């Protein structure tokens, strides 16, 4: 299929919102765990943008469309679905009635496929409780089209309401306000939802399982399976403090509630900023709140990404770069500037690893990328997060620091709230806002936005906490590996914060391979095998695999079979593949366990293991 069939506004969507636009969505669905499908209908309110438009174009993927009706006229409408192309699904063209109307309501009866790329269906044995099935969604970047016919582009935002019927022993949650539930016959319950703030299709979200909740703040509950609920409530008990700090930086919170849902470990991301209901991985529940910076990150998305959204995923850095930048401001206000800068420096180290992996000249290491004919999931990396925040930190320095830049942030979010924008709009707003400041003329926009590789300038961060880590790393790398000559003890190492330990391991991992003798002695002294923290476990396993410590192959395979978070499993699988002794075992393990992972993770792992 030629690229011209995609929208000129979004290379990842067939839809043409410049011709006819979806303005509201009403879902009415039943869940069927036996068939691994949703079935029911969606009503789409349509407005002609071009008065001469004769059709509405939607994105669909693996949907079974039963029929399309003009809802108020009760008239069947003709529609056509193209052959699917790559991972983009199909173009659905619906002929609009020939009349003088400029607005319509379409009723589409349909069902989803058991293989819907945006849904993961779990058997009872794959959950903590082992008694009930579970399903959850992940629609970013372009997987909402596997759940409903829609204009699946972040350039289109709509309100939505939903009614979902499920078994009475399960709870349905969505990225919306809960609007009551009604008991039905046959042990069913209908759950109702309303989202009055316009959102792009990728922020429609659903989860159904044996879920319980616990209040953790005046506008927040945490939801999880019962076995992990108390631990989750403890880990996220500071949610309100994070929210208030984010409001102070960004402006009013418009979404009414901020709930969290702890998903099963197969969830492929650290978190997903679904409005009113952040999805979060159980891997951040470390027992000591050391990994809950993901909470600050997802809260910040309430402004950056959800309130002001990238027009398409070529400008993804507008979502993620701003979010990381503000996330670190929250860390600075709650924990201090040293912690803020330490987190930024650690992010720079992770960015270097990502750029080395992708290649310094890879187009995916630019802030603005060309996605024509490319799946945006393939472009997903640390780059928009860390290179984006580095650019914003640089801009903040150029204009005179936080006291100058933070009022601009609030003005930016207020000006473009409920809208989708591209980088040019941000740039023009920045240049206009700071037009009286001659320093802005120094900004090399072309290099920052379009050149691949590392950022042209790395800000000067407070290095106090980093230098303490570097002292340990220097001693470790110079050590001969003999236990009796070890330049550290467990007590000395435990004086470092968890985030410092992670940074130390990152630096060791990025250095030359260490001797197995040294690693065995280290594990004995520091008891890494007993560590619960997944960030530490992942990096330690990678260090061991890089050293070709054969006993650790089995530990690494067990690790990737337990967690589906791509941040962990993709690097570990890449280490396993890079070593000839573990390569085939890694491939065999993936083939055996691939149903555990969501589609986005499977596609990435197949590339890492050279299976496509």
Secondary structure, DSSP 8 states (H G I E B T S, - for coil): --GGGS-SS-TT----TTTEEEEEEEEEEEEETTTTEEEEEEEEEEEESSTT--EEEEEESS-EEEEEEETTTTEE--EEE----TTS-EEEEEE--SSS-SEEEEEEEEE--TT-TTEEEE-GGGSSSSSS-EEEE--TTTTGGGTS-B--STT--EEEEEEEEEETTSEEEESSEEEEEEEETTTEEEEEEEEEEEE-GGG--EEEES-EEEEEETTEEEEE-HHHHHHHHHHTTTHHHHHHHHHHHH----SS--EEEE--TT-SSSEE--TTEEEE-GGG--SSSTTTHHHHHHHHTTTBTTTEEESSGGGTHHHHHHHHHHHHHHHHHHH-HHHHHHHHHHHHHHHHHHHHHH-TT-GGGSSS---TTS-GGGG-SSHHHHHHHHHHHHHHHHHTSHHHHHHHHHHHHHHHTTEEE-HHHHHHHHHHHTTT-GGGGG--HHHHHH--SS-S-------HHHHHHHHHHHHHHH--S-GGG-S--HHHHTTS-HHHHHHHHHHHHHSS---HHHHHHHHHHH-GGG---HHHHHHHHHHHHHTT-TTHHHHHHHHHHH---HHHHHHHHHHHHHSHHHHHHHHHHHHHHGGGS-HHHHHHHHHHTT--
